[in-house]
Amino acid sequence: MHDDTPMNEDTQEDLLSAYFDKSATAVRRSFGRFERDIVRPVVRHVLAAFKHHPMRSTFLAIYAALSALPILCFIGFSVFIFSSFAFFALSIAILAAVAVVLFSGFLLACALAFLFLLAIPLTAGTLGTYLLLRFVFFARREGSARQALGQWAQETKGLFVKTLPVEDPAPKTEHRATTSQAVTLVVGSVVLDGSTPADEQEATVPGPHVLDPTEYPTPRPDDKVMAYLDALEREGNLDGSGSL
């Protein structure tokens, strides 16, 4: 590792030196071309002009030296004016667009508020016309305005007041009474008890507990038990009391 690191550094330095030499060569070549093609011909032309026309060349040189500063100032001022006008024009355009959009939004809000206020009497008029036509329909069908008034009032009340359906709790009570009722059959020495744990828990609660036979009807025994009892009865082994 110690041997490879100096070699890598030397390689990178060589590459950087090669890139620098190439860049310097390209720059020197460009400046040499510029000097050979532009600067030297201009210098030769100026020297020739001063040699052949010294008064005119001196005047032009002084005039160019004095005009350089105003020309540079004009160029800088022109760039500043163009950029400033472009910035202000863009700002004014954005502000004008925002102002127009806000004004349009205000007009829209006013229009919506007016339409909201206009919709209230139109809705009331439409509903009143509908109710009047329904009353006329009921009056023509019943033949009397007094008889039609009750139906019309009931229908009008149904339009404004929605009543919820009332559930009948009787099926739940009957189901609870049916599922909580115990069934006890005696077949010989076997006792078939159909009571539920809830019934046993209620039976252990102290205090009087009276059952209404009309509220808790006696359920029917299971189909398998009835089939077994019918078979025993056909064989003559079971009497009418339900015991062997």
Number of C-alpha atoms within 10 A of each C-alpha: 5 6 7 8 10 11 11 11 11 11 12 12 12 12 12 12 12 12 12 12 12 12 12 12 12 12 12 12 12 12 13 13 12 12 13 12 11 11 14 12 12 13 11 11 12 15 14 13 15 15 11 11 12 13 11 11 17 13 11 12 13 10 11 12 10 11 11 11 11 10 12 11 11 12 12 11 12 12 11 12 12 10 12 12 11 12 12 11 12 12 12 12 12 12 12 12 12 12 12 12 12 12 12 12 12 12 12 12 12 12 12 12 12 11 11 11 11 11 12 11 11 11 11 11 12 12 12 12 12 12 16 13 12 17 21 16 14 19 18 12 12 14 11 11 15 10 13 19 16 13 16 20 13 10 15 14 11 11 9 8 9 8 7 6 6 6 7 8 8 9 10 10 13 14 11 12 16 16 15 17 15 16 15 11 14 13 17 10 8 9 10 12 11 16 14 13 10 9 14 11 9 10 12 8 9 7 7 7 9 6 8 8 8 7 11 17 12 13 13 9 13 10 9 9 13 12 11 11 17 13 13 15 15 9 9 10 11 17 10 7 8 12 14 14
